[in-house]
Structures are given as structure tokens and as C-alpha cells.
Amino acid sequence: MERTPEADDPTRIRFLTPDVCRIHLGNLGALHVTVVGEGIYGGVYAAYAFPVAYPEGYISIIQSTGEKDLEIGIIRDLTEFPEEDAALVREALARRYFVHSIVRINEVTWKYGLIYFDVETDKGHAEFFMRWRQDCAVNYGKRGKVIIDLENNRYLIGDLEALTPRERTEFQRHIYW
């Protein structure tokens, strides 16, 4: 790889656009980014900078070299990219940020000193336990919550107001912060 101005100043942000890079699959289906005039960065991964506020933007493209991660750049707006490139980034993000979206709450109650959830998610029925701590039910946007269970799985309620009155009351009886 050629030495770039970014290598001289690691604090400089480089924005990736379709004009300067192409996103594609390389060996063994790994995500690669080719930067014009620079070369191919293999085995990269994508990470959100602001997942709630900008789900289609401010996505960091990072190459893990084993000893240290190297940020290739930031995608400011994924919708600017060709659909094939954007789909590859979205798939990489979905693998990294696996979240169950709760679509219905069947029951929320206390069991064994923990909060027990019986819910329906976008991936099917789920039952899980959560510790009664603020860091296990964190705000998501203006009206949502992310619930983190005992095994660090994440369950998203995108909008508490979209729950039925019964579901919202049952949820807020136990999680009121």
C-alpha cells in the first residue's frame, strides 16, 4: 500500500464516497474496499458511529490487522453508493449488530430476583431474564429502549408508545427509567 496523507495524520477523517472507493467481496467472502490510487484493503468490517441517529450514515470502515485496527474511512451517506455496495455494508452491519426487535410483549414479571420477559420478536418467540439495572435497559432514540439480557443479547423496543396500553403498563411497571 502507498503511504497516504491519512497515515501521516491519524486524527484526520477521510470520507469514503463512490468516487473514491468500491466495496466488494474478496477471498472467502470477506468484505474488501478498493480505494482509488491506493489499493485494496482486505478483510474489513463496518461499525456505526451513530447507530440510532444515522442508521444509513457515519459508518466506519475498519481493517483489522491483528495487532491494531486501521480505519480506512467513514461513509457519510450509504445511500450515495450503488445498491450492490450498500447491500454488502448493510449485511456486514447486520452481522455485527445482531438485535432482536420486540413486536409484542406477552409478560414481564419478577422471577428469581430478575426481570423475566416473555416476548414475540422479529425472529420468533423469546423468553429471557434481565438484571434490574439501568445499564440493562438503555434509551434508544427518543422513545425506545434496548434491553440487554443475562447473556448480553440485545432486544429492541423501537418505540414504547407503539406498544399496546397493557404491554406498555406491564413494561413500565418494572422498567420506569
N, C-alpha and C positions, 0 to 999 in steps of 0.2 A: 504494500500500500504506500502511496505517496504521502508525504508529510503535508498536512493541511493547516490553514490558519487556526482552525479549532484546536489542533494539537498543541499549538503554542499558547493558547489561552483556554484552559479547560472550563472557565466560567462563562464563555461566550455561548449563546444559544444559536443553534443552527436550525432553521425551519426547513422541513422537507416538503417539497411540492412535487407534483407530477413532472415539472420541468427539470428538476434536478435529480430525481430518483425513480426507480422502478422497483416494485415489490413483487416477489415471485417465490416459488418453491424451488429448493435446491435438492441436494443429495438427501435421500431418506425422508423426503417430505418436510425438511426443515425450512423455516422461513428465512429468506435472504433479501437483502436490499442492495441494489446496484446504484451507486452514486456516480453521476456523470463526471468524468475526468478524474475519478478517484479509484474506483474498483468495486469489487463485490464484498459485502460483509455477510458472512455466512452464519447460520445458527443464531439469528437474532430473536428477541422476544419483544412484545409490546406491553406497556404499562401506562395506566391512566395517571395524569397529573391531577385532574379534577373530575372524577368519575360521575359525580352527581350533577354538577353544573354544566359539564361539557362531555356528554357521552359519545359524541362524534368528533371531538377535538382535543387538542393538547394531549396527544398520545406520544409518549416517549418510545423511541425505537432503540433498543439496547442490545449490544453484543456481549455475551459473557465469555471472557477469555480464560476462565478458570481461576486466575489469581485476582482479577479485577474486572468489573464491568465497564464497558465503554459506551457512552451514549452517542449514537450515530447522529441523532437529531430528534426534533419534535414535529409531529404532524399537527399543524394548527387546525386544519379542517379536513376530515376524512372524506367528506362528500365531494371535494375537488378532484379526488383520484378516480381513475377508471374503476368501474364496478368490480372487475376481477381482482384488482389490487386491494380495494377497500374490503372486499369479502374475506380475503386472506388475513387482513389485520383484525377484522371483527371475529373471525374464528380463533385467532391467537388470543384475543382478549377474553373470549368466552371460556377458553380452556384455563386461563389464569384466574379469572374471577367467576368461579362456579357458584351460583347463588340460586336458591330455591325461592320462587315467588309465591307467597301465600295468597291463595284465591278465596279460601273460606276457612273460618275458624270453627271447629266443632266443639272444642272445650279448652279452657285454660283454668288450671286449678293448682293447688298446693299438693305435692306428694313428696314424702321423704325429705322435707326441708328444702325442696327445689320447686321451681315452677314447671309444671307439666303442660305440654301443648299437644293437642290432637288437631291436626290441620289437613287441609287439602292444598296441594301446591301444583304448580305448572308441571311437575314431574310425578305427580301422584300423591297418594295418602302418605302422611308422615306423622310420627309421634316422636317427641324429643323432650329433653329436660334442659332448663336454663337456670343458672345461678341468679339469685335475686341481687343483681349489682348493676349499677348504671353503665358500666363498660360492656355489659352483655346485651343491652338494648339501646342502641345509639341512633341519633337522629339521622334521617335520610331526606335531604331536601327540606321543604317547608312543613310537610305533613306526614312524612313516612318514618318508619323505623326499620333498622336491621337488627334482627335477633341472632345472637351467637350462642349456640348450644354448648353442651359439655365437651363435645368433640371438635369444637371450633368450626362447625358447619354454619353457614350463613343463610338466614331466611329473611326475605324482604317483604315488608308490607309497604308498598309504594305510596299509599295514601290512606291514612286511618279513617278519613271521612268517607271513603268508598265502602268501608265495612258496613254491614247491617247494624242497626242500633244495638241488637243483642250482642253481636260479635264485638263491637267497639266497647260496650259496657264491660263485658267479660274480660277483654284485654286490659282496659284501663283500671279495672279493679285491682290488678296485680302489678301493672307497669304504668305508673302515673307520672313519670318524669319526662 
